[in-house]
Amino acid sequence: MKRSKHIRTSDHPQASDEGRAQSWFLGIIAFAVILFLLVQAKFLLISLAIAIMLFSLTSDAINYFQRLRIGSAKVSIWIASFLAVLLIATILISASLIIIAQANTVVITILQYSGPTQEIVADLVGWMGADIEAAALEWMQGIQLGPYLSSLAGQAGNIVSGAVLVTLFVGFMFLERLWFSTKLVSLMGDERRARHIEIIISSIIHRVNRYLVVKLIISTVTGAFVYLVMTLFSLDLAMPMAVLTFVLNFIPNIGSIVATVIVALVGYVQTGDTFTGLSVLGIVTVIQFSVGQVLDPLLLGKTLRLSSFGIIASLAFWAAVWGIVGMFMAVPIMVSIMIICAHIPALRPAAIILSREGLPDLDELGAAPVEPTEAATPAPSP
């Protein structure tokens, strides 16, 4: 008996190592499958992700519509949901039309300024020597704009299709929200655990909503300033550059830099004047820095608490998976992952890595981590 016990004890580490290796192997396979699905079902999943964010943003709108009264009659949840979906559809279609109109303006202007742009960009490196300038001009002339413009037109067409699909997703989500709590209790088998899941979801919605609203305000203010600067310098493409700045400011860290460089380059190309280009660059840089370093922290506070390196890594990953649209949704997705990991003890190290100070607060509501316990069973009677 002692010998058999000794054999079982000595074999246990080997079995544990095999189980750990098997778990890692299965995890790698699962990640590869998920990554494949993310890429292959990109259009559908992007529309679903946008629909979820819009649904969380407009939940308060439904509550507002429900509080409205027409005489003594109260607005039902069905009418409130219909009004909310109608509001979302109007906003999405209007935004799509604006983007398509500005995209058409940009395409026409690119064709108009393509020749002067190539010469001006080559002049920027002329101080390095005539050979370098000639090589840069030859490289610029070798760039084929046709495929890029065709791709831009195709993306503009996808915006309208995506807007319709997002509206349908949101409409069905508004219908499902009526029975969400009941389904969650049945799924979890425990009302306490179901309530805790609702708290986690509420925390995610709160943080993502605040981030989106703050970014909407900051991007609108920055885009308006860019429009004024372009107008004061009597430059073309004032509205397209304002819209471009508004959109790119939703990409953290690098979006504002790219927008500033593009605006300054457009100003320099249109005038050919170095002073004008540098003036636009300096003014827009001051605007971006002032808004980003003063207004952004003031409104956001410590809502996100995300690691700067984690944000960059998230941007790189989602840009590789979903392209530019993935960069817009990188931060909301990262916030959701951090909150979920913070509430699961086994995944809490990941939340610590993703957080800024290494202290991911579990929830503003003071919820405790979810323990991997089984469904509650009635206690045996004495």
N, C-alpha and C positions, 0 to 999 in steps of 0.2 A: 504493500500500500504506500509506503514511504517513497519507494522508487517511482511508482506511477505518478505520485503527486509531484515529485521532483521533475519528471519529464514534462508534465503539463506546465509547470511554472517556467521551465527553461524554453519551452516552445512558444510561450505567450508573446514575447517581444517580436519574434519573427512573424507571427500572425498579425500582430498590430501593425508592423511595417507594411505587410502586404495589403492590409485593409486601407492604410493611409495612401499607399501608392495607387490602389484601385480608385479611391475617392478623387485623387488628383487627376487621374486619367479620365474618369467620367466627367469631372468638372471642365476639363479642357475640351472634351467632345461637346458638352452642353454649350460652352461659350462659342465654339465654332458654329454650331447649329443656329444659335441665336443671332450671331453676327451675319450669317448667311441670310436669315429671314429678314433682318433689318435692312439689308442691302436690296434684296429682291422685292420686298413689299414696301419699298421706300415711300412711294406716293401715298399709299393707303395709310401707312403708319404715321407719316408726317401730318396728314389731314386729321387723323385721330388724335394726335398729340395737341394740335392746335385747337381742336374741338374741346378737348378736356380743359385746356387753359381758358378758353372763352366761356365754357360752362361754369367754371369756378368763379370767373369774374362777374358773370351775370346772375349768379344765384341771388345776390342781394337785390338785383333789379326785379326778380320775381317777387321777393318779399315786399318790395315797394309797391308793385302793381297790386298785390293782394290787399294792401292796406288802403287802396283807393276805394272810394265809395261814390256811387252814382245815386244821389238821393239817399234812400234807406237801403239800397241794394249794395251788396259787397261783391267785389270782383272775385270770381272763382279761380282756383289754381289752374284750371284748364285755360281760361282766358289769359291769365297772367303768363303762363308758359307760352301761349301763342304770341302774345305781345313781345315777350323777350326774344323768341325766335325771329319774329319779324324785325326787331331792332338789330339783331346780329346779322341777318341777311342784308339789311339795308347798309350797314356799316361795311360788311365784307365786299359787297358789290360796288359800293362807291369807292372804297380803297382800291379795288382791282381796276376800275376804270381810270382812276387817277394815275396809278402806276403804269398802266398800258399807255396812256396818253403821254406821260413823261418819257417812257421808254422809246416811243416813236420819235419824240423830239430829240432824244439823245442819239438815236440811230441816224437821223437826218444830219445832225450837227457833226457827228463823227465822220460821215462821208464828206462833209463840206470842209472840215478842218484837218483831214487826214494828211494831206500833203504838207501844209505849214507845220503841223505838229512834228512830223518826222525831221524836218530841217531844224526846228527849234530845239528839240531834244538832242540832236547831234551837236548843236552849238554849245549845249551845256557842258559837254566834255571836250570842247575845242581847246581849252587851256592845256590839255594833256598832249597835244600835238596834232598835226594835220592827218597823220596816219590813223590815229585813234578816232578822230572825227569822221573820216571817210568810212572806217569800219563800222562805226555806230550807225551812220546813215544807211549803209548797205544792209545792216542787220534790220533796221527799222523798216526799210522798203521791202524786205523779204517777209514781213509779217502779213499774213493773209487775213483781212478783216471779214471776208465773206462768211466763213464758218462761224465766227464768233457772233456776228450779227444774226445769222440764222438761228443759232442757239438761243440768243436773247429773245427773238421773236417766238420761238417755241416755248420758252419759259413764261413769257407773257400770256400765251394761250393756256398754259397749265394753271396759271393763277385763277382764271375764271372757273375752270373745272374744279380746282381745289376749293374755291369759295362755295360752290354748290354742294360739294361733298361734305365740307365742314358744317354747313348749315343743316344738312340732313342728320349728321352725327349728333349735333347739339340738340336738335328736336327730339330725337329718340332718347337722349340722356335726360332731358326734362321729363319725359314720360316715365322713365325708369326710376327717377328719384323718389317717386311716391311710395315705392315698395322697397327702397334700398335698405332701410333699417331692418325691416322684417326679413328680407333675404339674408342679410349679414348675420342676424341672430341664428337663423336656421343653418347657415353655413358653418359658423363657429361652434354651434352647439352649446354656447354659454353666453348669457347676456352680458356678464362682466367683461369677457374678452371682446365681445362685439362692440361694447361701449368704448373699450380702449382703442380698437381699430378706428372707430369714428373719431376719436381724439387725435390720433396720428394723422388721419386724412385732413381734419380741420387745421392742424398745425401746418401741414404742407400747403393747403389752400391759402392760409393766412400769409405765409411768407412769400409764396409765389405771387399772390395778388399784389402785395405791397411792392414787391420788386418790379412787376410789370407796370403798375400805376406810376411809380417814381420814374422809371425809365421813359414812360410815355410823356410825362411832364418835362423831364430834362431834354429829351430828344426834340420835343416841340419847341422849347425855348431856344435850343441851339440852332435848329433849322430856321427859325424865324430870324435870328441874328445873322446867319449866313445869307439869307435872302436880302436883308438890309445892306450887308456889306457888298454883295454883288450888284445891287441896285445903285448904291452910292458911287461905285466905280464905273457905272454904266456898262456893265458886262452882260453878255447874253447868258442864257441857261441859268438865270437866277432861281427859278422855280425848280427845275430838275436838280440843281445842286442842293437846294434846301431839302427836297424830298430824299435825295441820296444821303445827306447828312443825318436826317431823321431816322432813316432805316439803319445805317451803319452804326449809329450810336447805341443800338440794342446789342451789338457785339462788344463785350467788355474788353477793356485794355487796348485792343488793336483797332477796333472799329473807328474810334475818334481820330486816331493817327492817320488811317487810310483816307478818311473823309477829308481831313485837313490838307493832305498832300494833293488829293485830286482837285479840290477847290482851287488851291494855289496854282496848280499846273494849268487848269482851265483858264484862269485869269491871265497867266503868262502867255499861253498860246494865243489867246484872242488879241492881246495888245502887242506882244513882242517886246514889251518894256520890262526890263529887269526890276526896276523900282516898283512897278505896279505888282508884279508877281511876288516880290519880297514883302510888300506892304500887306497884300491879301494874306500871305502866309503868316505874317506876324500877328495880324488882327484876329484871324480865325484861331490861331494857336492860343492867344490870350483868352478868347471866348471859351474854347474847349477846356482849357486849364481851369478857368474861373468857375465854370459851371460844374465840371467834373470833380474839382477838389473842394468846392464850397457847398454847392447846392446838393450834390449827390450824397455826401456823408451826412448832411443835415437832415435830409428826408429819409434816407435809408436807416441811419443809425447802425445798430448791430443786428439788423434783421437777418442778414445772410450768414455772417460769420464763416465765410468760406476761405480756404487757403488759396493764395494767389497762384501758387504752382498748380494746385488742383484745377483752378479755372483754366489755366493755359492748357493743361493736359486734356481737360474735358473739351475745350475748343478744338484741339487737334484731332481728338478721337471722333467727335461728332461731325467735324468738317470732312473727315475721310469717309464717314459712313453716309451722311446725308447731304454733304456739300454745304453751300452757304446757309441754307435753311437750318441745318443742324447747328451751325454756330449761333444762330439766334436762340435756339432752345437749349443750348448747352448748360446755361446757368440754372434755369428752372428744373431741368432733369437732375443736375447735380445736387440742388437743394433737396429734392424729393428723396434721392438716394441717401443723402447724409442723415435726414430725419428718420427714415426707415431703419437704417443701420444703427442709429443711436438708441432705438427702442428695442433692439434685439441684442441680448448680451453677447451672443456668439459673433455678431458682426460689428460690435461697438469699436474694435480697433480700426476698422475702415472709416467709421465716422470721425474718430479722433484724427486720422490722417487727413481727411477732407476738410476738417474745421480749421479756422485760422489760428486760434490759440491752443488747439488741442483739447478744448473743453466744449464739446457740442452739447449745449443745454437740451435736455430731452424734450421739454415742451414748456411753453409759457403757462400751460394749465397745470403743470406739476404732475404729469402722469409718470408712473413707474414703468420700467422696462418690461417688455412682454417676456414672461418666462415660458419656456417650452414645456408646458404642462399639458396633461391630457384633459379632455372635457370633464367638467365637474360631474361627480357622481354622488348620489345621496349617501350621507353618512349612515353606517349601520346602527340600528337601534340597540340600545343597551339591553 
